[in-house]
Amino acid sequence: MLRSLISLLILAFVLGAPVAAQDGAESDRSATGGAQTLEDIMARQRGEVIDDGFRRENVGNPDTAAGLTEQLGTLGGSSDPELWRALRYGSADITVSSGGEVATVLVQDGGMWWLEFRENILMIWGGYFLLGVIGLLVVFFLLRGRIRVDAPKTGRMVVRFRSIERFAHWLLAGSFILLGLTGLLSLFGRALLIPVLGHEANSFILIGSKWIHNNAAWAFMIALVMVFLFWVWHNLPDRADIRWIAQFGGIIGSKHPPAKKFNAGQKFIFWSVVILGASISASGLSLLFPFDLPMFAKTFAILNDLGITGMLGLDPLPTVLAPHEEMQYANLWHTIVSFVLMGIVIAHIYIGSLGMEGAFDAMGSGEVDESWAHQHHSIWLEEVKSAGKGERATGVGTPAE
């Protein structure tokens, strides 16, 4: 028994000796191909700059290559790990048949921040934002109910929007809905569709979504220009907007505030769609034509020159970006702005359908009853009447222009 115990103690000492020696001496990692230390890994996670020259420069040496007839002679002086390091740090001698210089970048580990932001922060908070907008609208409907027309219908109809205006609106609305749905599928498909439908179904759906998204984008941009040209004059701010905002569109007080053809709320929707839609279109064009339309390096330089980053307490933005970084920024900006516009459009859809009685008629048939027009756009109605265009008899439309 005593002999066995002594043997176990000796064995434990022999096995533990290398560990003790290893703990007491500084690790030499040169033989491991430059493996990162724990301190370096933690520093990278904190976003700190580290000295990785021992890896970046450890990519082999052609002068040490063995002859083709010798063992390992075909490696050209570089082992497989050294070749992968050269690919990672962009120092490998790459030849491509098409795609130009950008196609020679096979590994871009600097894009990991983009991937992590897209798959975590963007997906999580973007999804919460849309669900939050829908939840607030549900609460508002339960508390406020549908906005009814106070006076009985007169039977006299007023032309609110012409056919070409309604065409532009529905082209814009339809294309944006397609873009929104296919964009959400592209962003959430891997996380939501694969567990339910499998990889093959997800692939089929996302390939179709990409095709629809890329082509519906042109309809959206054309409609955006049409809507801007038709309605920009009517959406300039005026004094009536101040009263409308003060009464929250009639929520405060017993009477609906007067408004011209578009009230302050509709003007907010209009300018949101125009400005955010133009921004989405610009970043979308950059994504449709990869590497040909860089936007962000120049934009960052302008922001730095204006001192905006300093006023916000931020470090200067990078002004030298690789082509792949330009695409990553374009992708994130395109998605973030789209989320914001989707939230605004969801609220617009609610008001134009369930939220307000008679609102859909303006874009459905193009005509609204005089009672509705007087309640929501009394200044515009008086302008139409004073212009004396057309008859206001029952069933006969009065042009709004």
TAVENBEL-V863988 format. One record per residue. N is the residue number from 1. RES is the residue in three letters. NEAR is the number of other ideal C-beta (glycine too) atoms within 8 Angstrom. D_CENTER is the distance of its C-alpha to the mean C-alpha in Angstrom with 2 decimals. Layout:
n=N res=RES near=NEAR d_center=D_CENTER
n=N res=RES near=NEAR d_center=D_CENTER
This chain:
n=1 res=MET near=4 d_center=72.23
n=2 res=LEU near=5 d_center=72.44
n=3 res=ARG near=6 d_center=72.16
n=4 res=SER near=7 d_center=68.95
n=5 res=LEU near=8 d_center=67.42
n=6 res=ILE near=8 d_center=68.34
n=7 res=SER near=8 d_center=66.82
n=8 res=LEU near=8 d_center=63.47
n=9 res=LEU near=8 d_center=63.45
n=10 res=ILE near=8 d_center=64.18
n=11 res=LEU near=8 d_center=61.46
n=12 res=ALA near=8 d_center=58.89
n=13 res=PHE near=8 d_center=59.98
n=14 res=VAL near=7 d_center=59.71
n=15 res=LEU near=8 d_center=56.18
n=16 res=GLY near=8 d_center=55.01
n=17 res=ALA near=8 d_center=56.46
n=18 res=PRO near=7 d_center=53.73
n=19 res=VAL near=8 d_center=51.07
n=20 res=ALA near=8 d_center=52.95
n=21 res=ALA near=8 d_center=53.42
n=22 res=GLN near=8 d_center=49.71
n=23 res=ASP near=6 d_center=48.76
n=24 res=GLY near=5 d_center=51.23
n=25 res=ALA near=6 d_center=50.22
n=26 res=GLU near=3 d_center=47.05
n=27 res=SER near=6 d_center=45.07
n=28 res=ASP near=5 d_center=45.27
n=29 res=ARG near=9 d_center=42.13
n=30 res=SER near=6 d_center=43.02
n=31 res=ALA near=5 d_center=44.29
n=32 res=THR near=6 d_center=41.09
n=33 res=GLY near=9 d_center=39.11
n=34 res=GLY near=11 d_center=37.54
n=35 res=ALA near=6 d_center=36.04
n=36 res=GLN near=9 d_center=34.08
n=37 res=THR near=8 d_center=35.86
n=38 res=LEU near=6 d_center=34.51
n=39 res=GLU near=6 d_center=34.34
n=40 res=ASP near=10 d_center=32.16
n=41 res=ILE near=9 d_center=29.81
n=42 res=MET near=8 d_center=29.51
n=43 res=ALA near=9 d_center=29.04
n=44 res=ARG near=10 d_center=26.12
n=45 res=GLN near=6 d_center=24.46
n=46 res=ARG near=6 d_center=24.99
n=47 res=GLY near=4 d_center=23.37
n=48 res=GLU near=6 d_center=26.82
n=49 res=VAL near=2 d_center=28.10
n=50 res=ILE near=7 d_center=30.89
n=51 res=ASP near=4 d_center=33.60
n=52 res=ASP near=9 d_center=32.96
n=53 res=GLY near=6 d_center=35.44
n=54 res=PHE near=10 d_center=37.65
n=55 res=ARG near=11 d_center=35.03
n=56 res=ARG near=10 d_center=33.60
n=57 res=GLU near=6 d_center=37.17
n=58 res=ASN near=10 d_center=38.49
n=59 res=VAL near=12 d_center=37.69
n=60 res=GLY near=13 d_center=41.25
n=61 res=ASN near=7 d_center=43.92
n=62 res=PRO near=8 d_center=45.11
n=63 res=ASP near=5 d_center=48.53
n=64 res=THR near=7 d_center=49.14
n=65 res=ALA near=10 d_center=48.48
n=66 res=ALA near=8 d_center=51.26
n=67 res=GLY near=6 d_center=53.08
n=68 res=LEU near=5 d_center=51.91
n=69 res=THR near=4 d_center=55.01
n=70 res=GLU near=7 d_center=54.45
n=71 res=GLN near=4 d_center=52.43
n=72 res=LEU near=6 d_center=48.64
n=73 res=GLY near=10 d_center=49.43
n=74 res=THR near=5 d_center=46.44
n=75 res=LEU near=11 d_center=43.93
n=76 res=GLY near=7 d_center=44.59
n=77 res=GLY near=9 d_center=44.91
n=78 res=SER near=11 d_center=41.58
n=79 res=SER near=7 d_center=41.12
n=80 res=ASP near=6 d_center=38.14
n=81 res=PRO near=7 d_center=36.55
n=82 res=GLU near=12 d_center=37.20
n=83 res=LEU near=12 d_center=35.57
n=84 res=TRP near=9 d_center=32.39
n=85 res=ARG near=14 d_center=32.36
n=86 res=ALA near=12 d_center=32.78
n=87 res=LEU near=11 d_center=29.84
n=88 res=ARG near=8 d_center=27.66
n=89 res=TYR near=9 d_center=28.75
n=90 res=GLY near=6 d_center=28.73
n=91 res=SER near=6 d_center=32.52
n=92 res=ALA near=9 d_center=33.50
n=93 res=ASP near=3 d_center=35.22
n=94 res=ILE near=7 d_center=32.90
n=95 res=THR near=5 d_center=33.81
n=96 res=VAL near=8 d_center=31.54
n=97 res=SER near=3 d_center=32.70
n=98 res=SER near=5 d_center=29.58
n=99 res=GLY near=5 d_center=26.22
n=100 res=GLY near=7 d_center=27.73
n=101 res=GLU near=4 d_center=27.39
n=102 res=VAL near=10 d_center=23.76
n=103 res=ALA near=8 d_center=24.98
n=104 res=THR near=8 d_center=27.42
n=105 res=VAL near=10 d_center=24.81
n=106 res=LEU near=6 d_center=25.14
n=107 res=VAL near=7 d_center=24.07
n=108 res=GLN near=7 d_center=21.52
n=109 res=ASP near=6 d_center=21.79
n=110 res=GLY near=7 d_center=20.03
n=111 res=GLY near=10 d_center=16.72
n=112 res=MET near=7 d_center=17.40
n=113 res=TRP near=7 d_center=15.58
n=114 res=TRP near=10 d_center=12.30
n=115 res=LEU near=8 d_center=13.26
n=116 res=GLU near=9 d_center=14.39
n=117 res=PHE near=10 d_center=11.44
n=118 res=ARG near=13 d_center=9.14
n=119 res=GLU near=8 d_center=12.04
n=120 res=ASN near=8 d_center=13.18
n=121 res=ILE near=8 d_center=11.57
n=122 res=LEU near=13 d_center=7.95
n=123 res=MET near=12 d_center=9.61
n=124 res=ILE near=8 d_center=12.46
n=125 res=TRP near=8 d_center=11.34
n=126 res=GLY near=12 d_center=8.54
n=127 res=GLY near=9 d_center=11.46
n=128 res=TYR near=8 d_center=13.92
n=129 res=PHE near=11 d_center=12.31
n=130 res=LEU near=12 d_center=12.56
n=131 res=LEU near=8 d_center=15.94
n=132 res=GLY near=8 d_center=17.03
n=133 res=VAL near=11 d_center=16.54
n=134 res=ILE near=9 d_center=18.53
n=135 res=GLY near=8 d_center=21.06
n=136 res=LEU near=8 d_center=21.70
n=137 res=LEU near=12 d_center=22.34
n=138 res=VAL near=8 d_center=24.73
n=139 res=VAL near=8 d_center=26.53
n=140 res=PHE near=8 d_center=26.78
n=141 res=PHE near=12 d_center=28.25
n=142 res=LEU near=7 d_center=30.71
n=143 res=LEU near=6 d_center=31.84
n=144 res=ARG near=7 d_center=31.89
n=145 res=GLY near=6 d_center=32.31
n=146 res=ARG near=8 d_center=31.99
n=147 res=ILE near=8 d_center=32.82
n=148 res=ARG near=5 d_center=36.05
n=149 res=VAL near=10 d_center=38.02
n=150 res=ASP near=6 d_center=40.91
n=151 res=ALA near=8 d_center=43.51
n=152 res=PRO near=4 d_center=44.78
n=153 res=LYS near=8 d_center=43.64
n=154 res=THR near=8 d_center=45.85
n=155 res=GLY near=7 d_center=45.39
n=156 res=ARG near=11 d_center=44.81
n=157 res=MET near=13 d_center=41.51
n=158 res=VAL near=15 d_center=39.57
n=159 res=VAL near=12 d_center=37.28
n=160 res=ARG near=10 d_center=33.93
n=161 res=PHE near=10 d_center=31.81
n=162 res=ARG near=9 d_center=33.22
n=163 res=SER near=6 d_center=32.43
n=164 res=ILE near=7 d_center=30.45
n=165 res=GLU near=11 d_center=28.29
n=166 res=ARG near=11 d_center=27.68
n=167 res=PHE near=8 d_center=26.90
n=168 res=ALA near=12 d_center=24.20
n=169 res=HIS near=12 d_center=22.75
n=170 res=TRP near=9 d_center=22.80
n=171 res=LEU near=12 d_center=21.49
n=172 res=LEU near=14 d_center=18.45
n=173 res=ALA near=9 d_center=18.17
n=174 res=GLY near=9 d_center=18.93
n=175 res=SER near=13 d_center=16.57
n=176 res=PHE near=12 d_center=13.59
n=177 res=ILE near=8 d_center=14.73
n=178 res=LEU near=11 d_center=15.02
n=179 res=LEU near=13 d_center=11.61
n=180 res=GLY near=11 d_center=10.18
n=181 res=LEU near=9 d_center=12.72
n=182 res=THR near=13 d_center=12.49
n=183 res=GLY near=11 d_center=8.76
n=184 res=LEU near=8 d_center=9.63
n=185 res=LEU near=12 d_center=12.71
n=186 res=SER near=11 d_center=11.28
n=187 res=LEU near=11 d_center=9.33
n=188 res=PHE near=11 d_center=12.32
n=189 res=GLY near=13 d_center=15.09
n=190 res=ARG near=7 d_center=16.63
n=191 res=ALA near=9 d_center=16.99
n=192 res=LEU near=8 d_center=18.06
n=193 res=LEU near=14 d_center=19.64
n=194 res=ILE near=11 d_center=21.65
n=195 res=PRO near=5 d_center=23.69
n=196 res=VAL near=6 d_center=24.56
n=197 res=LEU near=7 d_center=24.95
n=198 res=GLY near=7 d_center=25.43
n=199 res=HIS near=6 d_center=24.15
n=200 res=GLU near=6 d_center=25.66
n=201 res=ALA near=9 d_center=24.30
n=202 res=ASN near=13 d_center=20.78
n=203 res=SER near=8 d_center=21.19
n=204 res=PHE near=8 d_center=22.58
n=205 res=ILE near=12 d_center=19.87
n=206 res=LEU near=12 d_center=16.97
n=207 res=ILE near=8 d_center=18.98
n=208 res=GLY near=8 d_center=19.53
n=209 res=SER near=13 d_center=15.93
n=210 res=LYS near=10 d_center=15.03
n=211 res=TRP near=8 d_center=17.99
n=212 res=ILE near=10 d_center=17.22
n=213 res=HIS near=13 d_center=13.59
n=214 res=ASN near=8 d_center=14.97
n=215 res=ASN near=8 d_center=17.89
n=216 res=ALA near=12 d_center=16.62
n=217 res=ALA near=13 d_center=14.44
n=218 res=TRP near=7 d_center=17.84
n=219 res=ALA near=11 d_center=19.09
n=220 res=PHE near=14 d_center=16.19
n=221 res=MET near=9 d_center=16.84
n=222 res=ILE near=9 d_center=20.57
n=223 res=ALA near=13 d_center=20.46
n=224 res=LEU near=14 d_center=18.44
n=225 res=VAL near=8 d_center=21.29
n=226 res=MET near=11 d_center=23.91
n=227 res=VAL near=14 d_center=22.77
n=228 res=PHE near=9 d_center=22.66
n=229 res=LEU near=7 d_center=26.15
n=230 res=PHE near=9 d_center=27.59
n=231 res=TRP near=11 d_center=26.60
n=232 res=VAL near=9 d_center=25.88
n=233 res=TRP near=5 d_center=29.53
n=234 res=HIS near=8 d_center=29.52
n=235 res=ASN near=10 d_center=26.50
n=236 res=LEU near=6 d_center=28.05
n=237 res=PRO near=4 d_center=28.92
n=238 res=ASP near=6 d_center=32.50
n=239 res=ARG near=5 d_center=34.81
n=240 res=ALA near=13 d_center=34.41
n=241 res=ASP near=12 d_center=30.84
n=242 res=ILE near=7 d_center=32.29
n=243 res=ARG near=10 d_center=34.48
n=244 res=TRP near=14 d_center=31.81
n=245 res=ILE near=8 d_center=29.53
n=246 res=ALA near=8 d_center=32.61
n=247 res=GLN near=12 d_center=33.34
n=248 res=PHE near=7 d_center=29.77
n=249 res=GLY near=10 d_center=30.39
n=250 res=GLY near=10 d_center=33.61
n=251 res=ILE near=6 d_center=32.73
n=252 res=ILE near=6 d_center=35.07
n=253 res=GLY near=6 d_center=38.55
n=254 res=SER near=2 d_center=40.54
n=255 res=LYS near=5 d_center=39.64
n=256 res=HIS near=10 d_center=36.56
n=257 res=PRO near=13 d_center=35.86
n=258 res=PRO near=8 d_center=36.62
n=259 res=ALA near=15 d_center=33.88
n=260 res=LYS near=11 d_center=33.79
n=261 res=LYS near=7 d_center=31.98
n=262 res=PHE near=10 d_center=28.67
n=263 res=ASN near=14 d_center=28.71
n=264 res=ALA near=11 d_center=26.64
n=265 res=GLY near=9 d_center=24.18
n=266 res=GLN near=9 d_center=23.69
n=267 res=LYS near=12 d_center=23.40
n=268 res=PHE near=8 d_center=20.57
n=269 res=ILE near=10 d_center=18.78
n=270 res=PHE near=12 d_center=19.79
n=271 res=TRP near=9 d_center=18.65
n=272 res=SER near=10 d_center=15.27
n=273 res=VAL near=14 d_center=14.78
n=274 res=VAL near=12 d_center=16.37
n=275 res=ILE near=8 d_center=14.74
n=276 res=LEU near=12 d_center=11.09
n=277 res=GLY near=12 d_center=11.78
n=278 res=ALA near=9 d_center=13.43
n=279 res=SER near=10 d_center=10.74
n=280 res=ILE near=12 d_center=8.30
n=281 res=SER near=12 d_center=11.54
n=282 res=ALA near=9 d_center=12.43
n=283 res=SER near=14 d_center=9.60
n=284 res=GLY near=10 d_center=10.04
n=285 res=LEU near=9 d_center=13.70
n=286 res=SER near=15 d_center=13.38
n=287 res=LEU near=11 d_center=11.98
n=288 res=LEU near=8 d_center=14.68
n=289 res=PHE near=8 d_center=17.28
n=290 res=PRO near=8 d_center=16.71
n=291 res=PHE near=9 d_center=18.46
n=292 res=ASP near=5 d_center=19.93
n=293 res=LEU near=6 d_center=17.71
n=294 res=PRO near=10 d_center=16.95
n=295 res=MET near=12 d_center=15.43
n=296 res=PHE near=12 d_center=14.85
n=297 res=ALA near=12 d_center=18.41
n=298 res=LYS near=8 d_center=19.90
n=299 res=THR near=8 d_center=17.47
n=300 res=PHE near=12 d_center=18.18
n=301 res=ALA near=10 d_center=21.86
n=302 res=ILE near=8 d_center=21.92
n=303 res=LEU near=10 d_center=20.43
n=304 res=ASN near=12 d_center=23.03
n=305 res=ASP near=6 d_center=25.78
n=306 res=LEU near=6 d_center=25.12
n=307 res=GLY near=7 d_center=25.43
n=308 res=ILE near=8 d_center=22.26
n=309 res=THR near=11 d_center=21.41
n=310 res=GLY near=8 d_center=25.04
n=311 res=MET near=6 d_center=25.05
n=312 res=LEU near=6 d_center=22.21
n=313 res=GLY near=4 d_center=24.24
n=314 res=LEU near=7 d_center=21.92
n=315 res=ASP near=4 d_center=23.19
n=316 res=PRO near=8 d_center=22.82
n=317 res=LEU near=10 d_center=19.62
n=318 res=PRO near=8 d_center=20.33
n=319 res=THR near=9 d_center=21.50
n=320 res=VAL near=4 d_center=22.47
n=321 res=LEU near=12 d_center=19.70
n=322 res=ALA near=8 d_center=20.41
n=323 res=PRO near=10 d_center=18.90
n=324 res=HIS near=10 d_center=17.01
n=325 res=GLU near=12 d_center=15.58
n=326 res=GLU near=15 d_center=14.44
n=327 res=MET near=12 d_center=12.53
n=328 res=GLN near=10 d_center=10.98
n=329 res=TYR near=11 d_center=9.92
n=330 res=ALA near=13 d_center=8.66
n=331 res=ASN near=12 d_center=6.58
n=332 res=LEU near=12 d_center=5.13
n=333 res=TRP near=11 d_center=5.15
n=334 res=HIS near=12 d_center=3.96
n=335 res=THR near=13 d_center=0.74
n=336 res=ILE near=10 d_center=3.08
n=337 res=VAL near=12 d_center=5.12
n=338 res=SER near=12 d_center=4.92
n=339 res=PHE near=11 d_center=5.89
n=340 res=VAL near=10 d_center=8.35
n=341 res=LEU near=14 d_center=9.66
n=342 res=MET near=10 d_center=10.17
n=343 res=GLY near=11 d_center=12.18
n=344 res=ILE near=12 d_center=14.15
n=345 res=VAL near=12 d_center=14.90
n=346 res=ILE near=12 d_center=16.10
n=347 res=ALA near=10 d_center=18.47
n=348 res=HIS near=9 d_center=19.56
n=349 res=ILE near=8 d_center=20.39
n=350 res=TYR near=11 d_center=22.38
n=351 res=ILE near=10 d_center=24.40
n=352 res=GLY near=10 d_center=25.05
n=353 res=SER near=8 d_center=26.38
n=354 res=LEU near=5 d_center=27.60
n=355 res=GLY near=11 d_center=27.50
n=356 res=MET near=9 d_center=29.89
n=357 res=GLU near=8 d_center=32.99
n=358 res=GLY near=10 d_center=33.36
n=359 res=ALA near=10 d_center=29.91
n=360 res=PHE near=8 d_center=29.05
n=361 res=ASP near=12 d_center=32.25
n=362 res=ALA near=11 d_center=30.96
n=363 res=MET near=10 d_center=28.44
n=364 res=GLY near=6 d_center=30.54
n=365 res=SER near=4 d_center=33.98
n=366 res=GLY near=13 d_center=33.22
n=367 res=GLU near=10 d_center=36.13
n=368 res=VAL near=11 d_center=36.46
n=369 res=ASP near=14 d_center=39.61
n=370 res=GLU near=12 d_center=41.16
n=371 res=SER near=12 d_center=41.07
n=372 res=TRP near=13 d_center=37.28
n=373 res=ALA near=15 d_center=37.00
n=374 res=HIS near=10 d_center=39.50
n=375 res=GLN near=10 d_center=37.74
n=376 res=HIS near=10 d_center=34.22
n=377 res=HIS near=11 d_center=34.87
n=378 res=SER near=12 d_center=38.51
n=379 res=ILE near=10 d_center=38.46
n=380 res=TRP near=12 d_center=36.95
n=381 res=LEU near=12 d_center=39.54
n=382 res=GLU near=8 d_center=42.37
n=383 res=GLU near=9 d_center=41.23
n=384 res=VAL near=13 d_center=41.28
n=385 res=LYS near=9 d_center=44.71
n=386 res=SER near=6 d_center=46.16
n=387 res=ALA near=6 d_center=45.07
n=388 res=GLY near=4 d_center=47.28
n=389 res=LYS near=7 d_center=45.32
n=390 res=GLY near=8 d_center=46.47
n=391 res=GLU near=5 d_center=48.26
n=392 res=ARG near=9 d_center=46.89
n=393 res=ALA near=6 d_center=49.09
n=394 res=THR near=6 d_center=47.95
n=395 res=GLY near=5 d_center=45.68
n=396 res=VAL near=10 d_center=45.48
n=397 res=GLY near=9 d_center=42.22
n=398 res=THR near=14 d_center=42.19
n=399 res=PRO near=8 d_center=39.87
n=400 res=ALA near=11 d_center=37.37
n=401 res=GLU near=4 d_center=37.42
